[in-house]
Structures are given as structure tokens and as C-alpha cells.
Amino acid sequence: MLEANRQVSVRPATVSDAAALAEIFQSSWRQAYTGVIPYDQLAKTLAHRGERWWSRTIYRGGTYLILEVLGQPAGYASFGRARYPGPQEGEIYELYLSPLYQGLGFGEYLFEACRAALDQRGLKGLMVWVLSDNVAAREFYSHRGGVAKLRRIDLSLGAKLEKHGYVWD
């Protein structure tokens, strides 16, 4: 899909990526959400989204991109039609990097690959929801031109968590 050079590439995820995706999910969520999401709910979410979950999700047609650095899985993203009504038709649902690869510019590859894929689908505008306490993610999207125009409270993870909706027109 996107190959910046031979060392960094973004491609559609396959079922054979399930173990790597589970590891990226687990390590990135532990880093980002320990102390933000209640411990028992975080542990439950991490246990639920293991290798088996990833295999089934991709097999059933889940749209995921995987970032590889030097041939090794380093991050993933999922995207599609916006889940909430509004002028933005496209949404990035998840974008996570293994902690080892964070802060080095690799997230930009995934972000741009998602934007390109949404453009190919003819979806106008983009949005991303980010937990307010996830300062690194908020800065990431702000630096890419996103504007935090929306706010909502999410109760799905066992606590009252504020989210910001970043939008691009």
C-alpha cells in the first residue's frame, strides 16, 4: 500500500499478523491507559483482544493496516466510515504503535495511509476520537492539522472518560 522506502512500509493486515497485532495492542494500551482506564477494565479489554480475537476480526473482513519497520510489525490502524453523524464521512478508529516506535515519526505513515485509503473510498473529511488524558495522541493529531471541535463522555470502559473529537475538513 504505502512504501516510503525499503525500511518502512504500510500494508493491509492479514490473519498471519494476529499475534503481532495482539502484542502491539497490549503494549500500546498498557502504556497509554494504565492509570486512565480502571485497572480491572483495562485488564479485561487486554485479555479479550488477544491473538484469537485478531484472527477472527481480520478473517471476517476487518479493515486494518499494519506498519512495518525493517520488516517487523511496529503499529496498526483501523478506519472506515464515520460512526457518528456529522460532516466528516471518514474516521480513523484506532492508530497505535508499539512503545518502542512511538515519538519517532512512524505514526505519520499510518495516519497518511488511512487518509489515502479513505480518499480512495470517496469519503470526505476525517475525524478521530481521543481520550482527553491521552496527551501524546492529542498532540499527534493537533500537529497533523486536526482541530478538537467535539467532546463526549464515554462510559464503555467502566469509568467516565472524556474524549475529544479531532476533525479535518
C-alpha positions as CSV (number, residue, x, y, z in Angstrom):
1,M,0.0,0.0,0.0
2,L,2.5,2.7,1.1
3,E,6.2,2.2,0.9
4,A,8.2,5.2,1.9
5,N,11.4,3.3,1.5
6,R,12.5,-0.3,2.0
7,Q,12.7,0.2,5.7
8,V,9.2,1.5,6.4
9,S,6.0,0.2,4.8
10,V,2.3,0.1,5.4
11,R,0.2,-2.8,4.1
12,P,-3.2,-4.4,4.8
13,A,-3.1,-6.7,7.8
14,T,-3.6,-10.5,7.3
15,V,-4.7,-13.2,9.6
16,S,-1.0,-14.2,9.9
17,D,-0.4,-10.8,11.6
18,A,-2.7,-11.7,14.5
19,A,0.0,-12.4,17.1
20,A,1.9,-9.2,16.2
21,L,-1.3,-7.1,16.3
22,A,-2.2,-8.6,19.7
23,E,1.2,-7.6,21.1
24,I,1.1,-4.1,19.6
25,F,-2.4,-3.6,21.1
26,Q,-1.4,-4.9,24.5
27,S,1.8,-3.0,24.9
28,S,0.4,0.3,23.5
29,W,-2.7,0.2,25.6
30,R,-0.7,-0.6,28.8
31,Q,1.5,2.4,28.1
32,A,-1.3,4.8,27.2
33,Y,-4.1,3.8,29.5
34,T,-2.6,2.5,32.8
35,G,-3.9,4.9,35.4
36,V,-6.5,6.3,33.0
37,I,-8.8,3.3,32.5
38,P,-9.7,1.4,35.7
39,Y,-7.3,-1.5,36.2
40,D,-9.9,-4.3,36.1
41,Q,-11.5,-2.9,32.9
42,L,-8.1,-2.4,31.2
43,A,-7.1,-6.0,32.1
44,K,-10.4,-7.3,30.8
45,T,-10.0,-5.4,27.5
46,L,-6.4,-6.6,27.1
47,A,-7.4,-10.2,27.7
48,H,-10.3,-10.0,25.3
49,R,-8.3,-8.7,22.4
50,G,-5.7,-11.4,22.2
51,E,-4.4,-13.3,19.1
52,R,-7.6,-15.2,18.7
53,W,-9.7,-12.1,18.6
54,W,-7.4,-10.5,16.0
55,S,-7.5,-13.6,13.8
56,R,-11.3,-13.7,13.8
57,T,-11.6,-10.0,13.2
58,I,-9.3,-9.9,10.2
59,Y,-10.8,-13.1,8.8
60,R,-14.2,-11.6,9.0
61,G,-13.1,-8.6,6.9
62,G,-11.9,-6.1,9.5
63,T,-10.0,-3.3,7.8
64,Y,-6.6,-2.9,9.4
65,L,-3.3,-1.6,8.2
66,I,0.0,-2.7,9.6
67,L,3.1,-0.6,9.8
68,E,6.4,-2.5,9.3
69,V,9.8,-1.1,10.2
70,L,12.7,-3.1,8.9
71,G,10.2,-5.9,8.2
72,Q,8.9,-6.0,11.7
73,P,5.3,-5.1,12.7
74,A,5.5,-1.8,14.6
75,G,2.0,-0.5,14.6
76,Y,-1.5,-0.7,13.2
77,A,-4.6,1.4,12.3
78,S,-8.2,0.8,11.5
79,F,-10.5,3.2,9.7
80,G,-13.8,3.4,7.8
81,R,-17.0,5.4,7.5
82,A,-17.5,7.8,10.4
83,R,-19.6,6.2,13.2
84,Y,-21.3,9.4,14.2
85,P,-23.4,11.8,12.2
86,G,-21.6,15.0,11.0
87,P,-19.9,16.5,8.0
88,Q,-16.8,14.2,8.4
89,E,-17.5,11.0,6.4
90,G,-14.3,9.1,7.3
91,E,-12.9,8.1,10.7
92,I,-9.7,6.6,12.0
93,Y,-11.0,4.2,14.7
94,E,-7.6,3.2,16.1
95,L,-4.0,4.1,15.5
96,Y,-1.4,2.5,17.8
97,L,2.3,2.0,17.7
98,S,4.4,-0.3,19.9
99,P,6.0,1.8,22.6
100,L,9.5,1.2,21.0
101,Y,8.4,3.1,17.9
102,Q,6.5,6.0,19.4
103,G,7.7,9.5,19.1
104,L,9.9,8.7,16.1
105,G,7.6,9.8,13.3
106,F,6.3,6.4,12.3
107,G,2.7,7.2,13.2
108,E,2.7,9.7,10.3
109,Y,3.0,6.7,7.9
110,L,-0.1,5.1,9.3
111,F,-2.0,8.3,9.5
112,E,-1.3,9.2,5.9
113,A,-2.1,5.7,4.7
114,C,-5.5,5.8,6.4
115,R,-6.2,9.2,4.8
116,A,-5.3,7.9,1.4
117,A,-7.5,4.8,1.8
118,L,-10.4,7.0,3.0
119,D,-9.9,9.3,0.0
120,Q,-9.9,6.2,-2.3
121,R,-13.3,5.3,-0.9
122,G,-14.6,8.8,-1.7
123,L,-15.1,9.7,2.0
124,K,-14.9,13.4,2.6
125,G,-13.5,14.8,5.8
126,L,-11.9,12.9,8.7
127,M,-12.4,12.5,12.4
128,V,-10.7,10.7,15.3
129,W,-11.8,10.3,18.9
130,V,-9.1,10.6,21.5
131,L,-9.2,10.2,25.3
132,S,-8.6,13.6,26.9
133,D,-6.0,12.1,29.2
134,N,-4.0,10.7,26.2
135,V,-1.9,13.9,25.8
136,A,0.6,12.3,23.3
137,A,-2.3,11.3,21.0
138,R,-3.9,14.7,21.2
139,E,-0.6,16.3,20.3
140,F,-0.1,13.9,17.4
141,Y,-3.4,14.8,15.8
142,S,-3.1,18.5,16.5
143,H,0.3,18.5,14.8
144,R,-1.3,16.9,11.7
145,G,-3.9,19.7,11.5
146,G,-6.7,18.2,13.5
147,V,-8.9,20.5,15.4
148,A,-10.6,19.3,18.7
149,K,-14.1,20.5,17.9
150,L,-16.1,17.8,19.7
151,R,-16.3,16.4,23.2
152,R,-18.2,13.5,24.6
153,I,-18.2,11.2,27.7
154,D,-17.5,7.5,27.1
155,L,-18.8,5.1,29.8
156,S,-18.0,1.9,27.9
157,L,-14.7,1.2,29.8
158,G,-16.2,1.3,33.3
159,A,-15.4,4.9,34.1
160,K,-16.5,8.4,33.0
161,L,-13.8,9.1,30.3
162,E,-13.8,12.3,28.3
163,K,-13.0,12.1,24.6
164,H,-12.1,14.8,22.2
165,G,-13.2,14.6,18.6
166,Y,-10.5,15.9,16.2
167,V,-11.7,16.8,12.8
168,W,-10.2,17.6,9.4
169,D,-12.5,19.1,6.7
